[in-house]
């Protein structure tokens, strides 16, 4: 069955726009989990409303929390996305329940440890591709903690967590080299275990490590004591989880295609509300775009990227910010010199095998991309139009849109998949190209 295509607009002049982005998916979903585990109601201000976060909100509601929209009570400025906050009132964690994970790694990995605290069975399933994504470390860790998980011996979705209402806790050792989410999943719930939790990572380095730092910071924000002095061991003390009243930062990774548009077209894009200090891996965009020839300026009001007319290839270790790879690879395909992106073997287990997909789709447009064991080598070569397949991967879709700015006739397949983390991407893209203010 063929999927619909979207004609990626060609930039006829340098972009000049302000692009206000909705909240961070990573932060929104962590806050939803912590709010469901808290002792008092929490308020999430300007959360991201997208498929992934809607799935998480529905999931914590299925486990006993009450998640309702409430009118915003303060001016949210650039980060306002839906006009409403989320008020989350925790309740007793319960089963039986059915959790639809969609294709959201945060849902399928963060919630099984929460389900272990529920009184009853909780079944997890998701999209067809979700049944291929790695889940073994979380399943094994739960079993090591005495939790029964019925997965038919696969270590994959679908499975059922047979919660008993409590978990003793203790020490678990896991290999989180396939995803930092395996560590975050356990840390988020550790304070609710009777004896707390010690998580020890054994194996190759953890990818996207800033996301673990993000989890630890979020835990400390709600009063949970976490000792992370040893970079491969995290100790979470048992105790109460405090309520949140938090403004969600804009999603910096979702800013990637818009800021990259400035570099591609020799224009200017300003993203208001860019934090001065953040745990989001997307902040690495500033250094990457600077290395590729753009002029990058962070001020109190936000971040501005200006294209200079030069676009250089780079040698970059993206191990800590793998989610930026699709847009960076698209930039590299348009650059004047070769690039080598590495440290990203874990991307083979994301929404799709992102390395194989990027190599295939860029090459199908005339590019010269070679896969390595842990990355991509991208050489300059003139591109032409054609269909850019996305494999139900939102970040592939934004990479295709970026290529379309500089290449006539790029047709992005299933661009609607961007709703996973950025609703109305195409509308926001069009408003950016029109100039002025574009708000998500």
N, C-alpha and C positions, 0 to 999 in steps of 0.2 A: 504494500500500500504506500503510494507516494505521499509525502508530506507537503503542505503548502510552502511556497517560497515567498520571500520578501525582497524586493529590489532595494538593495542597500544604496542610499543616496550618495552620489558623487559630490564632493565639495568643489564648488565653482569659484570659491574665494576663501581666504583665511577665515577661520571661525573667530568670533569675538563674542563671548557669552559668559554669563554667570550661571553656573549649574548647581542648584541646591539639591542635595541628595537626602533620601530618607535614612532612617537609622540603621545601625549595624545589625546584620543578621546574627553574627557570633555573640554579640553582647545581649541582644534581645532574647535569644534562646537560653543563654545562661541565666539571665535574670528571671525568666519564666520558671525554670527549674528551681532556683533558689526561693522564689516567691511561693511555690507550691510546698516547699519544705519548711517554710518559716512558721513562726508562732503567731504572727499578727498579719493583717492585710498589707499588701505592698502596692505601690503605684509606679507603673512604668510610663514615663512621659515621652511622647513621640517615638514609640517603638516602631520597628519595621513591620509593615503589613505586606506579607508575601506568602507564597505557597509554603515555604519552609516554616515560617513563624506561625502561620495559621495552623499548620499541622501540629506544631509544638503546643500551641494554646489549646487545641482540641484534645491533645493527648493528656496534658496535666489536668484538664477538666474531667476526662474519662477516669482519671485516677483519684478524683475527689475534690480538686480545687474548683473554685468558682471564678471564672474569668469573664469580666464584663467591660464593655466600653463605657467610659465616663467622659463628659466634656472636659476639654483641657481648661485649666484655670489660670494659665499664664501664657504670655506671648512666646511662641516657640520659634519664631523667626525662620531661619533658613532650614532648620531640621524638621519642620512640621511636614508630615506626610499624609496622615489620615484625618487630622482634625480632632482625634480622640486619643485619650490615654487608655491604658489597660489597668483596671483595678483587679488584683488577684487576692482572693480570700482563701487561705488554705483550709482544708478539711481533712478528716481521717483518710489516709490512703487506703484504697479499697479495690477489690476485684469481685467478681470477674469483670474484665475489661478487654476491649479490642483496641489496639493502637495501630493506626495507619501511619507508617513512616514515610510514605511517598518515596522520594529519593534523597531524603535529608539525613546526612550522616549524623548530625547532632541529635535528631530524634531517635534513630535506631541505636545509637551508642550511649547517649546520656540517660535514657529512660529505663533500660533494664535494671540498673542498680536501684533506681527509685522504686520500680515495681517489686523488687525484693522486699521492700518495707510495706508493701500493700498486703492486706488480708484477703488473699484469694489469687486465682490464676489471672495472669495478664498475657495475652497473646499478641505477638508482634509480627507484622508483615508489611509489605510495601510494593513499590513498582517492580516489574520484572528485573530491571538492572539492580535494584536493591538486594535481590536475592543472590547476587554475585559479589557484593562488596564485603570486605573482610570484617568479621565479627568475632572470630575465635578468641582473641585476648580478653574481651569483656566476658564472654561465656565462661571461659576457663577460670577467670578471676572470681566470678560469682560462685562457681562450684567449689573453688578453694576456700571460700568463706562459708561454705555449708548451705548455699542456696541451690535449690533444685531447678534445673533448666532442661526442658525437653526440646531438643533440636534435632532428634533423629540421628545424632552423631555427625552432623554436617558442619557445625560451627558457623552456620549461615541462617539467614531468615528463610522461612518463617520458624519461630520458636515460641515456647510458652515459658514464662517465669512463674514458678509456683510460690508466690509470696506467703509468708506466715505472719507478717506484721512486725517482725523485728529481725535484725541481723547482729550477730555478736561482734563482728569486726575482727581486727587483728592485722596481720601482715600479709600482703600479696606481692608476688613477683610476676611481672608481665613484660612481654616484648612489645613495645609500642612503636617499633620502627616503621610500621605501616601507616600509623596515624596518631597524632597527638591526642585525638579525641578519646582514645582508650584511657589515657591518664586522667584527662579532665572528667570523664564519665564517673570515675571512682572518687575523685577528689570532691566533686560537687555534693555527694551524698554522705561522705565519710563522717561528718559530725553527728549524723543521726544514728550511726551504728553504736551499739552499747559501749564498746571499748575504743571507739574512734577507728582510725585506719592508717596504716603505713603502706604506701605504694612504692615499690622499688622497680625501676626500669632496668631490665637486663637485655642487652642486644645492641645493635647499631644505633647511631644517634637518632633522636626523635625528630621527625620533620615538623615544620611549622611550630617550632617551640614557643614563639610569642603567644600562641593560643593557650599554652599551659600557664604562662605568666598572667595572661588575661584571667584565667580561671582562678588562680591564687589571689589576684587582686580583688576579684568579685567576691570571693569568700571572705576576705578580710573586711570588705565593705559591710558585710552583714554580721561581723563580730566573730567569725570562725577563726580559730587559732591554727595557723599552718606554718610548719617549719620546713623551709625549702633550702636550708643552708647547703646541703649536699645536692649537687645539680641532678643527681639521678634518683634521689629519694625524697619523698614528700610525707610528712607526718601531720595528720589532721586530728586535732584533739576532739573528743566527744563534747557535745554541748549544744546549746540552743542556736538556732539560725534566726538572725534578726530580720526585721522587715526592711524593705527597700522603698525609697522615694527617690527615683533616679531619672535623670535626663539621658536618653540614649544617644551616644555619639553618632554622627553620620557614618555611613559605611564607606570606609576608605578604599577597600578593594573594588567596590562598585564604581568608585571614581575613576578607575584605571582607563577605560575606553575614552572617557570624556577628556581627561587630561592629555592622554596620548593623541587625541584629535588635534590639540593645539600644536604638538610637535610635528604631526604629519602634514598639516595645512599651513604651517608657518603663522599660526594665529595665536589667540589668547583665550584661556579658559580660567575662570576664577571659581573656586569651590569655597563658599562661606562656611564658617563653623569648624574648619579643620583644627583639631586639637593641638595645643602646644606640646602636650605630653600624652602619649597613648600607648596601649599594649597591642593595638591592631597591627597585624603584619602588613596591611596595605600602606602603612607609612613609609615603607621601603621604596615606594614609587618616587619619592622625592630624589633619592640618590640615583635610582635607575634612570630616570628621565634626564637628570643632570649629566650623567655619563654619556647619554645618547645624543647630547648636543642641545637640549632645551635649556631655557633660562627659568629657574625654579626659585620662587620667593615665598617664604612663610612669614606672615605677619599676624598680628592679633586678630584681625578680621577673618583671615582664612588663607588659602593657598592659591597662588597664581602660577600658571605655567605658560610660557611664551615660546613658540617655535622660532628658531633662528634661521631656518632655511637649510640647516645641516642636520643630518640624521645618521649617526654613527652606529655600527655594530658594537656589541659588547661581549665581554667574557664575564659571566655572572653566575654565582652560586645562589640559586633560588630555593635552597633547602628550607629556609625559614619562612619563605613567602611564596610557596608553590602556587597558590591561587592566582597569582599575578601572571603566571607563565603564558596562558593563551594570548593575552593582550601584548605582553612583551615579545612573544614569538612573532605576532603579526607586525609589530614595529620593526623587528629585526628583518623580516621579509621585505620590508620597504626601505631598509637602510642601505647605505652606500658601501659598507664594508662587512666582512663576515662576522658572525656571532657564534658563541658557544654558551649554551645554557645548561647547567649541570646541577647535580644534587637533588634531582626531582624524580627519581625512579618511583617514588610512592604515588605519583600521579597516575600510574597505571591502574590503581584501585579506586579512582574517584568516580564521578558520575559515568564516565567512560574511561577507556585508556587514553588519557589526554595526549600522551606523547605520540602514540600511533595515529591518533585522529588528526593532530596538528600537522604531522609530517604528510599524511595522505592528502589532506584538504588543501594545504598550501601548495603542494606539488601538483595537485590537479588544476591549479590556477597558473601553472607554469613555473612555480618556485623550485628551489633546490634545498631541500631539507633532508638531513640524514639523522636517523635515530642512533643514539649511543646507549650503553647500558643504563645510564642514569640521566639522560638528557637529550639535547638536540644540537646539531650543528646546522647553521642556516647561512647560506651564501647568497649574495645579491644576484638577482636574475629578474628580468622584466616579467611582470605578471599580466594575465589577461582575465577576462570575465569567465563566469561559469557558476555552477551551483556549489555552494559551500555547505556541506552537511554538518549537523551539530550534534547528532547522537543523543538527543535529549539533555544536552549539557549547556547550561546557561552561559558559561564563560566561553565556550566555543562560539556561541552566537554573537557575543559582543566582539570577539576577535574578527569574525566575518564582517561585521558592520564597520570596524575600523579599516579593514582592507578596502572596503567599498568606497571609502573617502578618496582613495588615490587610484582606484582601478575601475574602469567602466565595466558595467554588466555583471557585477557580483550579486548573486541571488542567494540569500541566506535561508537555508531550510529550517522550518519550525522555529522561527524567531520568538514565538510565544513562550518557548521554554525559559526565556529570561524572567518570567513571572516568578520563578523559583525564589529569586532574591531581589528582583527589581521590577515591580509592576510598571506597566506602561513605558518600558524601555524605548520602544520605537517613537512614542510621542515625545519623550524627553530628548531623544536624539534629534528629532525634527526641529524641536524648539531651539536646541543648541545651534543648529545650522542656520536658523532664521535670525539668530542674534538676540541680544537682550537677556532677559531672565528666563531660565528654564528650571522649573521646580518639579521634583518627583513626588 
